[in-house]
Amino acid sequence: MDPGLLRADLAALYPQFGVTAAHAGLALVPPTDMELLELAAIVAEPGGIVEPGREVELLGWPPEVGDAAARRFLEWAWRLREPPSPGRWQIPLAVLEGGRALGLVVLSREPDDPAGTMRTSSWLARADQGRGVGRRVRLMLLELAFVHLGAVRAVTGAAEGNAASRRVSARCGYRETHRETGSDGVVEMVSAVTPGAWRRRRLDDVVVEGVEPMRAAISPA
């Protein structure tokens, strides 16, 4: 089945499946199971995202590989398919280049977040890191947040030892606000960016489409 047609069918039920962004050969699209299976294969591969054996330290993920890791990822990703509301919503977007899925980003809001605050998270296949894709993808996601969904602040987190992720955040304008220690003992560095800091780094010609139904779903009555 054509993934585009499948996304259109899903968008009738979940408006976040209508949101897309594109810039110079990169596309962010809501993932169907076809893209999720590609991404699950990356997660399942030892060292698929970070150095082998450092999943807990750098990502806060269980140190699983193979089928167990693929199942855990798919079950988590399927839970993102929930109807959005003004207080809580999630927009997962697969990162595509040349039709190939190479990562995932999520823009979201939780009920206890301050007004106008949105959360961003992202990961890329290790084989595709280090060539600027991560920075571009983050800036595309912030284009969606600030220009199209009205965010006044975006926050992200990265494990203390994940220097590469923290560097990408800094290059997008994020600055550290505080640190949190999870139940697994991993220290997470939380950073935030405002529209002013992002705008100085904004990419030209990012095309965002399909936002209106999502915006209507998350706007207060």
N, C-alpha and C positions, 0 to 999 in steps of 0.2 A: 504494500500500500504506500502511496505517496505520503511522506511525513507531513507535507504542507496541508493536505486535505485532512489528515488526522488531527493536526493542530486546530484547524478550523472547526471540526466537530467538537473537540474538547473545549474550545473557546466559548461555545454556546452554553456550556455548563460551568466553566471556570474562566472568568474574564481575563485572568492573568495569562492564559494560553494565547491570547491575541496580541500580546506585547512583543515587539521585536526591536532590535537596534542593529545598525550596520555602520561600518567605517572601513574603507580602504581594504576590502578583502576579508575582513573579519565580520562575523555575524553572531549576535546573541539571539537565540530562539528558545521558546519553551520546549523542554525535552519530551519527546514521545518515548515510548519504550525502545524504539530503534536506537535513539541517541543514548538512552540510559544504559543499554547493554554495551555500547561502545565504551562508555565511561566506566562501567563496572569492570570491564576487562583491564582498564588502566589501574583501577584501585586494587584489583586482584593480583597484579604483577608485583613481585618483590622489587622495591625501589621504584615503583611506577610514578610516585609523586615526590617522595623524599628519599634520602639515602636509606638503604635497607636497614631495618632494625631501629630506626629513629622515629617511627610513626607516633609513638606515645609522646616522646619528647618534643617533637616539632609540630604535630598536628593535634595532639590530644586524642588520637584514635586508638582503638585496640590494636595490638601488634599482630593482626591476622593477615594472611595472604590467601590466595586461591579462592575456592568456592565460598568459604566462610566470609571473606571480606566482600566478595561480590554480592552475596545475599544481604549482608548488613547494609551496604550502600544502597541497594535497590529498595529495601524496606524503608530506609530513611527517606529516599527520594520520593517514593510513592506517597508518604505521609504529607508531603508538601502540597499535594493536590487536595486542598480544602477550600471551601467557599470563602472568599475574603469578606471582612467586615471592617468598619472604621477603626476598631480597636486592635485587630489582629489580622495580618495578611502576610503572604509570602509570594514572591515572584522568582521562581527558579529559571535560569536561562543557561542553556548549553552554549559553550563557545565553539563555533564552527569556523574552520578555515579550509577552503577548497572542498566543502561538504564533509570534512572529517571532524568528528567531535574530539576536542582535546582538553576540555576543562568545563567547569561549572561555576556560575556566580549566582548569588541569591541576594535580592533586595527584600527587606522585610520590616515589619513593625510588630512589637509586642505590647500587650495592654498597659504595662507599667512604664513604657517609654514616654519621655516628655513630649509635649505637643511639638510637631514638626521634626521630630527625630526619627531617622530611619537607620536600619542596620545593613551593612554590606559585608559579604564574605565571598571568597573566591579561592579556587585552586586550579592549577594547570598540570598537565602531564610533565614529568621531569624532563622528558626529551624535548619539550617545547619551551622550557624555561630559559632565561638568559638572552632572549633576542627581542625584548621589548613588548611582547604580546601581553604580559601580565599588566603592565602599566596602561596600555591602551584599553584593555578590557575594563579595568577599574574606572578609568575616566569615562568610558561609554556608560557604565552603570551610574556614575554620578550625574551624567547628562540626563538620564532618565529620572533620577531622584530629584535633582534641583530644578530642572527646567520644566519637566512634564508632570511631576507629582507634588511639587510644592514644598519639598523638604527645606528646612533651615539649618539642618545639621545632620551629618552622617557619621556613624561610629563603626569601628571595626576592631577585631581583636586578633592577636597573634601570640603564639607561645614565645616565652622569653628567649629561647634558643633559636627561634626561626628568624635569623637575621635577614635572609633573603626576602621574606614576606614583609618584614618591617621596613626594609629599604624601599620596596615598591610603594608601600603606604606613604612613606615620607615624600617620595617623588610625586605623589598625587596630591600633596598638601596636608595629609593627616599629621597631627601632632599628639604625642602621648598625653593622656589625661590622668590615668591611674593604673594600678595593677591589681589583679585578682588571682587568688589561688583556688583552683578547682578541687573537687573531692579526690581527684587522682593525684593531687600534689603538683600538677603542672601550673606554673605561673604564667598568666596571660597578661600581656600588655595591651591595654585598651587605648585606642586613639580616635580622634575626631577631626572632621574637616567641615568648614563652612563654605557657603557659595563663593564668598570673596576669595578664599585661598584656592579653591578649585578653579575659579574662572581664569586665574593667571596661568593655568596649565591646560586649559580647555582645548580639546581637539577640534579642528575645523571639520565641518561637513559630516557630523554624526547624524544619521537618519533614524529617527525613532517613530514607530508606527503602532497603531492599534491600542493606544493608551486610553481613549475615551471611555470604553466600557469599564475598564479597571478603575479609572478615576471616579466614575459614578458609583461604583460598588464600595469604595472606601471613603467617600465623602460623607461627613455627618449629615443626617437628615435635616 
